Every structure is written in structure tokens, then in C-alpha cells.
């Protein structure tokens, strides 16, 4: 993608790929087509227009579901619409099962743009321009966000929350006592880690343990280096397989990360500890006295991993900075993600109203106040965020020159949550960068 002075959500290339490979009828503007339009034998089992009930399927449950439902309550009271949310942690598989059985919800929350566009390409999902004010929406979103779900000139989903993964966390009190300064470039970051080593402090906290998902943290690191070293254009070419996974640039990104992950005395506990420690425990050593490690690169959801006492005094206990750029004077692009709301039942005016609310800057105040949620809108009232740290995280994305979607979420499932994950584990245990990249490339669906 050509560079632009306008901040944007950088296109991942998935839309172009799906448009070429997927067949099926696409709905015309104001066609009135609902879920499964043009597909023989498909029966839509979503809510009936006028019954004032709207069904939603998403992946998150627990406290997140509780906070989401709290954010819906004022709207439900004012509109008279009963929103029925169902959680399924295996959303990607479940939504395809429901499509095949003709029992789709009115609305689905997609964690990955590829899955959304796949179903849109088959005619199951309503284009947003048939029920949303596209121009108004685009002006309030992190610029360009909608490009991640664009296909053949139409957009088929809109974000209802955002993630920022380009954050470095540190224990603020120990950091201030040591007099460390926030690095602005990769060279300064390297100099900082060398300084920490000379001070007798292990620079990086790191943990990948996540049962069958062990390795996903490593994929985020490679994505971060691909974005930082080469920019959004090359990053998008890589995630959409316009360049192979074993391209020399990718191998170089592995080697750059290797200086941290496999460096002598650079990561707390070494490689064995990284694989055997759960992700949520990664930063625990940072808050010991003295700290066992000082830096952690992780998404905004790191807040939920922290000890409750630290969460309660977050601004005083934790400091953050955005992952620095390669070159001095450049604003760094952001590795991000989000949950994308899509409408299956386009004939239901109540479902349309719910989508209008969910994708507006008026949604999410209660969830934001509870913590752990970021609005994708630059116009969202930031007084709803519970602390200055969360406001800073939101500003990073809003002010970035580009934000790209998490690469493993864009890649085919066989790779993104398959060989890429397992390949990272093998790489950390000693497999070379070139051999790891070549093995992942060989697994890419043909």
C-alpha cells in the first residue's frame, strides 16, 4: 500500500484474496437480501422483524460478557429491544455450523476479518452501507479501519472494540529509581537492554505457555518485527502471502527477534522458562524486589493479567511506551486487532438498530469503565476509561500513521493458529530461522 500522510487502518490484503478465491452472490445496495441471500435451500433462523428480539453470537464470556451486557442495558431500556447474547469460545467453528444449518444469529462478532469475508463472499452477510451511514462511521473510526473487511468495493462489518498490541510495559517504581529513559528507536531500545544487563537486571519478561495455543505470543513478536522493519506495505504482502513466508525479510525478522528471545541473559529464565510459564504470569517477576525483569511487550489485555493490587493503582505501578520505530523521527505503526460486528439478518430493523448502536462511539462506556475495553472510535469519550494508562493506549492507536490487523488472525487457520504457533515453539527450542520459515511456508494451503 502506498504511504499516506493520513492515518489509516492498513489493509491486510485479505479482502483482495477472498474476493478472488470465494464464489457466491454478493448483495446489491438496498437489495433487502438477508442472511443466505441467493443460496438454495438456506433457511434463516434469526429473529423475526418486529419481535423486538435480537440474537448475537460472540467468543467472549465471563467478566467480558458481563461488562458487554452492562453496556447494552441502557440501549435495551430506551429502545425496547431485548438483546440475547450467546458466548462460544470456538466462535469460528460454531458460526460456520450455524450457517450450514440455517440457524444463524442476527449478528456475529468476528475476531478475524478472514472468517467474516469468507461468509460475506458466500452471500450470508449484509453490506454495512445498506443500514449504516458509512461516511459518518468512517470519520469517527481509527482512520481506514473498515478496509480490513472490504471486498469488491463493499464493506461487510464494523468494529465494536479494538486491541493495541504494540505496547511495552514496565514496573514504574523500579524504572524511575533506575533512571531509565523511554527509547524512541530500535537502536535506543537495544542500548537500553544493554544498560539493564550491565545493571544486573534481566531486560525482558516473556512467557508463552498456553496449552495447545503455546506459541501465539511468539507470532505477535514476529508480526511486530515485520511491521517495524519493513512497514505496513510489506507486512500486508506477507500476511496475504503475496510474498512467501520464507522470504529473506521474514527470516531477518526472526533473527532480529532472536537477539532478544535467544540472547544470553536477555530473557528472564531463558527459553525453557518461556515455554513453561503461562502467558498471564509473564510480568510477575517484574514486580519483585529487586525486579527479575523490566520489560514486557504485550497487548492492552496485559492489564487483566496483572495482580489485582497493581491493577487497583495502575497509573502509579505500571508505565508503558509504544514499540519504537526503526528510524528516528518516524511515528511507529501499530499492530492491532478487534472484534468485528456483522449483520446476518438484514431484514430485521431491530437488528439494524442494534448494529447502529454497537458500531457507534456511544457504545461501550460501561465496559470501558470496568476496564479491559478500547473503543475503535477517535471520538469516544475518554473520560470513560478508568485510568490514564488506558487513555494513553487508546491515543497510541488513534495517532498512529497506520494500524494493521494481527497477522496470524489474517492468515489461513492452518498457518495462523497452526504451523505458525508450533513453528515458534520449535524455533525457540533451537530450530533455525530459515528452517522454521521454510517449514511454515510449506504448510500454506495451496
Order of alpha helices (4+ residues) and beta strands (2+ residues): beta-alpha-beta-alpha-beta-alpha-beta-alpha-alpha-beta-beta-beta-beta-alpha-alpha-beta-alpha-alpha-alpha-beta-alpha-alpha-alpha-beta-beta-alpha-alpha-alpha-beta-alpha-alpha-alpha
